């Protein structure tokens, strides 16, 4: 299954010529070279997007989620060494780091779950709320286990870190939901017009 919409080099050239009125002042070989390179870029984009079938995208998202989770788990358990006060001023707050990392984990988790639901509808949880709940539960359990096991590696267990993990995951899931609804609205509107 390839991409539904193909990018045409003709449209790229028309846009390029429309935005660059001075294109006609350039020598003809420069304009032709730019048109040919635009055509190659369009072919490359079409080739790349046709390679991402829904099942391949699911495998890619699953692998990315697993790798991100492993790196996150290892990074959160590396013992901290004393950092100079000058360097410590440039490092963001520990809570900010937890917030951002768990927001990323939640985004990858929900993207994988939603792609799985789209590829194989028979194996998905029945409701969207259940899918988002599963992603949030995964992130909160991971954050809780992270904080409980940190004392084993000479790091402090901090309830505020766990709260930052949960808030980051929750806000990422809300953002993903809102973005998916906005995209669906405009996609439906676009298909109705066409």
ROMI-101170 format. One record per residue (C-alpha): residue number from 1; residue in three letters; x, y, z. Coordinates in Angstrom, 1 decimal. Each point is the difference from the previous one (the first is absolute). Layout:
<nodes>
<node num="NUM" residuo="ALA" u="X" v="Y" w="Z"/>
...
</nodes>
This chain:
<nodes>
<node num="1" residuo="UNK" u="0.0" v="0.0" w="0.0"/>
<node num="2" residuo="UNK" u="1.5" v="3.2" w="-1.1"/>
<node num="3" residuo="UNK" u="-0.7" v="3.6" w="0.9"/>
<node num="4" residuo="UNK" u="-3.4" v="1.3" w="-1.0"/>
<node num="5" residuo="UNK" u="1.2" v="3.3" w="-1.2"/>
<node num="6" residuo="UNK" u="2.9" v="0.4" w="-2.3"/>
<node num="7" residuo="UNK" u="2.0" v="3.2" w="0.0"/>
<node num="8" residuo="UNK" u="0.4" v="1.3" w="-3.5"/>
<node num="9" residuo="UNK" u="3.1" v="1.7" w="-1.3"/>
<node num="10" residuo="UNK" u="-2.3" v="2.1" w="-2.1"/>
<node num="11" residuo="UNK" u="-1.7" v="1.5" w="3.0"/>
<node num="12" residuo="UNK" u="3.4" v="0.6" w="1.7"/>
<node num="13" residuo="UNK" u="1.3" v="1.8" w="-3.1"/>
<node num="14" residuo="UNK" u="-3.2" v="2.1" w="-0.3"/>
<node num="15" residuo="UNK" u="0.3" v="1.1" w="3.6"/>
<node num="16" residuo="UNK" u="3.7" v="0.6" w="-0.4"/>
<node num="17" residuo="UNK" u="-0.5" v="2.1" w="-3.1"/>
<node num="18" residuo="UNK" u="-2.9" v="1.9" w="1.7"/>
<node num="19" residuo="UNK" u="2.1" v="0.9" w="3.0"/>
<node num="20" residuo="UNK" u="3.1" v="0.9" w="-2.0"/>
<node num="21" residuo="UNK" u="-0.9" v="2.5" w="-2.6"/>
<node num="22" residuo="UNK" u="3.6" v="0.5" w="-0.7"/>
<node num="23" residuo="UNK" u="0.4" v="-3.6" w="-1.3"/>
<node num="24" residuo="UNK" u="-0.5" v="1.2" w="-3.5"/>
<node num="25" residuo="UNK" u="3.0" v="2.3" w="0.2"/>
<node num="26" residuo="UNK" u="2.3" v="-3.0" w="0.8"/>
<node num="27" residuo="UNK" u="1.6" v="-1.9" w="-2.8"/>
<node num="28" residuo="UNK" u="-2.1" v="-2.8" w="-1.3"/>
<node num="29" residuo="UNK" u="2.3" v="-2.8" w="1.1"/>
<node num="30" residuo="UNK" u="-0.3" v="1.2" w="3.7"/>
<node num="31" residuo="UNK" u="-3.8" v="-0.1" w="-0.3"/>
<node num="32" residuo="UNK" u="0.1" v="-3.5" w="-1.6"/>
<node num="33" residuo="UNK" u="2.5" v="-1.3" w="2.7"/>
<node num="34" residuo="UNK" u="-2.4" v="1.3" w="2.7"/>
<node num="35" residuo="UNK" u="-3.0" v="-1.7" w="-1.7"/>
<node num="36" residuo="UNK" u="1.9" v="-3.3" w="-0.3"/>
<node num="37" residuo="UNK" u="1.1" v="0.1" w="3.6"/>
<node num="38" residuo="UNK" u="-3.5" v="0.8" w="1.1"/>
<node num="39" residuo="UNK" u="-1.2" v="-3.1" w="-2.0"/>
<node num="40" residuo="UNK" u="2.7" v="-2.1" w="1.7"/>
<node num="41" residuo="UNK" u="-1.1" v="1.2" w="3.4"/>
<node num="42" residuo="UNK" u="-3.6" v="-0.8" w="-0.7"/>
<node num="43" residuo="UNK" u="1.0" v="-3.5" w="-1.2"/>
<node num="44" residuo="UNK" u="2.0" v="-0.5" w="3.2"/>
<node num="45" residuo="UNK" u="-2.9" v="1.2" w="2.2"/>
<node num="46" residuo="UNK" u="-2.5" v="-2.3" w="-1.8"/>
<node num="47" residuo="UNK" u="2.4" v="-2.9" w="0.3"/>
<node num="48" residuo="UNK" u="0.5" v="0.5" w="3.8"/>
<node num="49" residuo="UNK" u="-3.7" v="0.4" w="0.7"/>
<node num="50" residuo="UNK" u="-0.9" v="-3.0" w="-2.1"/>
<node num="51" residuo="UNK" u="2.4" v="-2.1" w="2.2"/>
<node num="52" residuo="UNK" u="-2.0" v="0.8" w="3.1"/>
<node num="53" residuo="UNK" u="-2.9" v="-2.3" w="-0.2"/>
<node num="54" residuo="UNK" u="-2.2" v="-0.1" w="3.1"/>
<node num="55" residuo="UNK" u="1.5" v="-3.2" w="1.2"/>
<node num="56" residuo="UNK" u="3.6" v="1.2" w="-0.6"/>
<node num="57" residuo="UNK" u="-0.8" v="3.2" w="1.9"/>
<node num="58" residuo="UNK" u="-1.3" v="-2.1" w="2.9"/>
<node num="59" residuo="UNK" u="3.2" v="-2.0" w="0.1"/>
<node num="60" residuo="UNK" u="2.1" v="3.2" w="-0.1"/>
<node num="61" residuo="UNK" u="-2.1" v="1.6" w="2.8"/>
<node num="62" residuo="UNK" u="0.3" v="-3.2" w="2.1"/>
<node num="63" residuo="UNK" u="3.7" v="-0.1" w="-0.4"/>
<node num="64" residuo="UNK" u="0.4" v="3.7" w="0.7"/>
<node num="65" residuo="UNK" u="-2.2" v="-0.3" w="3.1"/>
<node num="66" residuo="UNK" u="2.0" v="-2.9" w="1.3"/>
<node num="67" residuo="UNK" u="3.4" v="1.7" w="-0.6"/>
<node num="68" residuo="UNK" u="-1.2" v="3.2" w="1.6"/>
<node num="69" residuo="UNK" u="-1.3" v="-1.9" w="3.0"/>
<node num="70" residuo="UNK" u="3.2" v="-1.9" w="0.4"/>
<node num="71" residuo="UNK" u="2.1" v="3.2" w="-0.3"/>
<node num="72" residuo="UNK" u="-2.3" v="1.8" w="2.5"/>
<node num="73" residuo="UNK" u="0.2" v="-2.8" w="2.5"/>
<node num="74" residuo="UNK" u="3.8" v="-0.2" w="-0.2"/>
<node num="75" residuo="UNK" u="0.4" v="3.8" w="0.1"/>
<node num="76" residuo="UNK" u="-2.2" v="0.3" w="3.1"/>
<node num="77" residuo="UNK" u="2.1" v="-2.5" w="1.9"/>
<node num="78" residuo="UNK" u="3.5" v="1.3" w="-0.8"/>
<node num="79" residuo="UNK" u="1.5" v="1.2" w="3.2"/>
<node num="80" residuo="UNK" u="0.5" v="3.8" w="0.1"/>
<node num="81" residuo="UNK" u="3.4" v="1.4" w="0.7"/>
<node num="82" residuo="UNK" u="0.7" v="3.3" w="1.6"/>
<node num="83" residuo="UNK" u="-0.4" v="2.8" w="-2.6"/>
<node num="84" residuo="UNK" u="1.7" v="3.3" w="0.3"/>
<node num="85" residuo="UNK" u="-2.3" v="2.9" w="1.0"/>
<node num="86" residuo="UNK" u="0.8" v="1.8" w="-3.2"/>
<node num="87" residuo="UNK" u="-1.0" v="-2.9" w="-2.2"/>
<node num="88" residuo="UNK" u="-3.1" v="-0.7" w="2.2"/>
<node num="89" residuo="UNK" u="-1.4" v="3.4" w="-0.9"/>
<node num="90" residuo="UNK" u="-0.2" v="-1.0" w="-3.7"/>
<node num="91" residuo="UNK" u="-1.7" v="-3.4" w="0.7"/>
<node num="92" residuo="UNK" u="-3.8" v="0.3" w="0.1"/>
<node num="93" residuo="UNK" u="-1.9" v="-1.0" w="3.1"/>
<node num="94" residuo="UNK" u="-0.2" v="-3.7" w="0.8"/>
<node num="95" residuo="UNK" u="-3.8" v="0.3" w="0.0"/>
<node num="96" residuo="UNK" u="0.1" v="1.6" w="-3.5"/>
<node num="97" residuo="UNK" u="2.1" v="-2.9" w="-1.3"/>
<node num="98" residuo="UNK" u="-2.5" v="-2.5" w="1.5"/>
<node num="99" residuo="UNK" u="-2.9" v="1.9" w="-1.5"/>
<node num="100" residuo="UNK" u="1.5" v="0.1" w="-3.5"/>
<node num="101" residuo="UNK" u="1.3" v="-3.6" w="-0.1"/>
<node num="102" residuo="UNK" u="-3.3" v="-1.5" w="1.2"/>
<node num="103" residuo="UNK" u="-1.9" v="2.2" w="-2.4"/>
<node num="104" residuo="UNK" u="2.1" v="-1.5" w="-2.8"/>
<node num="105" residuo="UNK" u="-0.7" v="-3.5" w="1.3"/>
<node num="106" residuo="UNK" u="-3.7" v="0.7" w="0.1"/>
<node num="107" residuo="UNK" u="0.0" v="1.3" w="-3.5"/>
<node num="108" residuo="UNK" u="1.8" v="-3.0" w="-1.4"/>
<node num="109" residuo="UNK" u="-2.2" v="-2.4" w="2.0"/>
<node num="110" residuo="UNK" u="-3.3" v="1.6" w="-1.2"/>
<node num="111" residuo="UNK" u="1.3" v="0.3" w="-3.6"/>
<node num="112" residuo="UNK" u="0.8" v="-3.7" w="0.1"/>
<node num="113" residuo="UNK" u="-3.3" v="-1.0" w="1.6"/>
<node num="114" residuo="UNK" u="-2.0" v="2.1" w="-2.5"/>
<node num="115" residuo="UNK" u="1.9" v="-1.4" w="-2.9"/>
<node num="116" residuo="UNK" u="-0.6" v="-3.5" w="1.3"/>
<node num="117" residuo="UNK" u="-3.7" v="0.8" w="0.3"/>
<node num="118" residuo="UNK" u="0.0" v="1.3" w="-3.6"/>
<node num="119" residuo="UNK" u="1.9" v="-3.0" w="-1.5"/>
<node num="120" residuo="UNK" u="-1.8" v="-2.7" w="1.9"/>
<node num="121" residuo="UNK" u="-3.4" v="1.1" w="1.2"/>
<node num="122" residuo="UNK" u="-0.8" v="-3.5" w="1.5"/>
<node num="123" residuo="UNK" u="2.8" v="0.2" w="2.6"/>
<node num="124" residuo="UNK" u="-0.6" v="3.6" w="1.3"/>
<node num="125" residuo="UNK" u="-1.7" v="1.0" w="3.2"/>
<node num="126" residuo="UNK" u="-3.6" v="0.9" w="-0.7"/>
<node num="127" residuo="UNK" u="0.0" v="3.7" w="0.7"/>
<node num="128" residuo="UNK" u="2.4" v="2.8" w="-0.6"/>
<node num="129" residuo="UNK" u="-0.1" v="0.7" w="3.8"/>
<node num="130" residuo="UNK" u="1.3" v="-3.5" w="0.7"/>
<node num="131" residuo="UNK" u="2.9" v="0.6" w="-2.5"/>
<node num="132" residuo="UNK" u="1.0" v="3.3" w="1.6"/>
<node num="133" residuo="UNK" u="-0.4" v="-1.6" w="3.5"/>
<node num="134" residuo="UNK" u="2.3" v="-2.8" w="-0.9"/>
<node num="135" residuo="UNK" u="2.7" v="2.5" w="-1.2"/>
<node num="136" residuo="UNK" u="-0.4" v="2.0" w="3.2"/>
<node num="137" residuo="UNK" u="0.1" v="-3.1" w="2.2"/>
<node num="138" residuo="UNK" u="3.1" v="-1.2" w="-1.8"/>
<node num="139" residuo="UNK" u="1.8" v="3.4" w="0.7"/>
<node num="140" residuo="UNK" u="-1.1" v="0.3" w="3.6"/>
<node num="141" residuo="UNK" u="0.9" v="-3.6" w="0.9"/>
<node num="142" residuo="UNK" u="3.4" v="0.6" w="-1.7"/>
<node num="143" residuo="UNK" u="0.5" v="3.3" w="1.9"/>
<node num="144" residuo="UNK" u="-0.9" v="-1.7" w="3.3"/>
<node num="145" residuo="UNK" u="2.3" v="-2.9" w="-0.6"/>
<node num="146" residuo="UNK" u="2.7" v="2.4" w="-1.0"/>
<node num="147" residuo="UNK" u="-0.3" v="2.0" w="3.2"/>
<node num="148" residuo="UNK" u="-0.2" v="-3.1" w="2.2"/>
<node num="149" residuo="UNK" u="3.1" v="-1.6" w="-1.5"/>
<node num="150" residuo="UNK" u="2.1" v="3.1" w="-0.1"/>
<node num="151" residuo="UNK" u="1.4" v="-0.4" w="3.5"/>
<node num="152" residuo="UNK" u="1.6" v="-3.3" w="-1.2"/>
<node num="153" residuo="UNK" u="2.3" v="2.1" w="-2.1"/>
<node num="154" residuo="UNK" u="0.8" v="2.7" w="2.6"/>
<node num="155" residuo="UNK" u="-2.6" v="2.4" w="-1.3"/>
<node num="156" residuo="UNK" u="-2.8" v="1.5" w="2.1"/>
<node num="157" residuo="UNK" u="-3.6" v="-1.0" w="-0.3"/>
<node num="158" residuo="UNK" u="-2.0" v="3.2" w="-0.4"/>
<node num="159" residuo="UNK" u="-3.8" v="0.2" w="0.0"/>
<node num="160" residuo="UNK" u="0.2" v="3.3" w="-2.0"/>
<node num="161" residuo="UNK" u="1.9" v="-1.8" w="-2.8"/>
<node num="162" residuo="UNK" u="-2.9" v="-2.5" w="-0.2"/>
<node num="163" residuo="UNK" u="-2.5" v="2.8" w="-0.1"/>
<node num="164" residuo="UNK" u="2.0" v="1.7" w="-2.8"/>
<node num="165" residuo="UNK" u="0.0" v="-3.3" w="-1.9"/>
<node num="166" residuo="UNK" u="-3.8" v="-0.3" w="0.3"/>
<node num="167" residuo="UNK" u="-0.7" v="3.6" w="-0.9"/>
<node num="168" residuo="UNK" u="2.3" v="-0.3" w="-3.1"/>
<node num="169" residuo="UNK" u="-1.7" v="-3.2" w="-1.1"/>
<node num="170" residuo="UNK" u="-3.5" v="1.5" w="0.5"/>
<node num="171" residuo="UNK" u="0.7" v="3.2" w="-1.8"/>
<node num="172" residuo="UNK" u="1.7" v="-1.8" w="-2.9"/>
<node num="173" residuo="UNK" u="-3.1" v="-2.3" w="-0.3"/>
<node num="174" residuo="UNK" u="-2.4" v="2.9" w="0.1"/>
<node num="175" residuo="UNK" u="2.1" v="1.8" w="-2.7"/>
<node num="176" residuo="UNK" u="0.1" v="-3.1" w="-2.2"/>
<node num="177" residuo="UNK" u="-3.8" v="-0.3" w="0.3"/>
<node num="178" residuo="UNK" u="-0.6" v="3.6" w="-0.8"/>
<node num="179" residuo="UNK" u="2.4" v="-0.1" w="-3.0"/>
<node num="180" residuo="UNK" u="-1.6" v="-3.2" w="-1.3"/>
<node num="181" residuo="UNK" u="-3.5" v="1.5" w="0.2"/>
<node num="182" residuo="UNK" u="1.2" v="3.2" w="-1.8"/>
<node num="183" residuo="UNK" u="1.6" v="-2.1" w="-2.7"/>
<node num="184" residuo="UNK" u="-3.1" v="-2.2" w="-0.3"/>
<node num="185" residuo="UNK" u="-2.2" v="3.1" w="-0.3"/>
<node num="186" residuo="UNK" u="2.0" v="1.5" w="-2.8"/>
<node num="187" residuo="UNK" u="0.5" v="-3.3" w="-1.7"/>
<node num="188" residuo="UNK" u="-3.8" v="-0.7" w="0.0"/>
<node num="189" residuo="UNK" u="-0.6" v="3.5" w="-1.3"/>
<node num="190" residuo="UNK" u="2.6" v="-0.4" w="-2.7"/>
<node num="191" residuo="UNK" u="-1.5" v="-3.3" w="-1.2"/>
<node num="192" residuo="UNK" u="-3.5" v="1.5" w="0.0"/>
<node num="193" residuo="UNK" u="1.0" v="2.9" w="-2.2"/>
<node num="194" residuo="UNK" u="1.9" v="-2.2" w="-2.5"/>
</nodes>
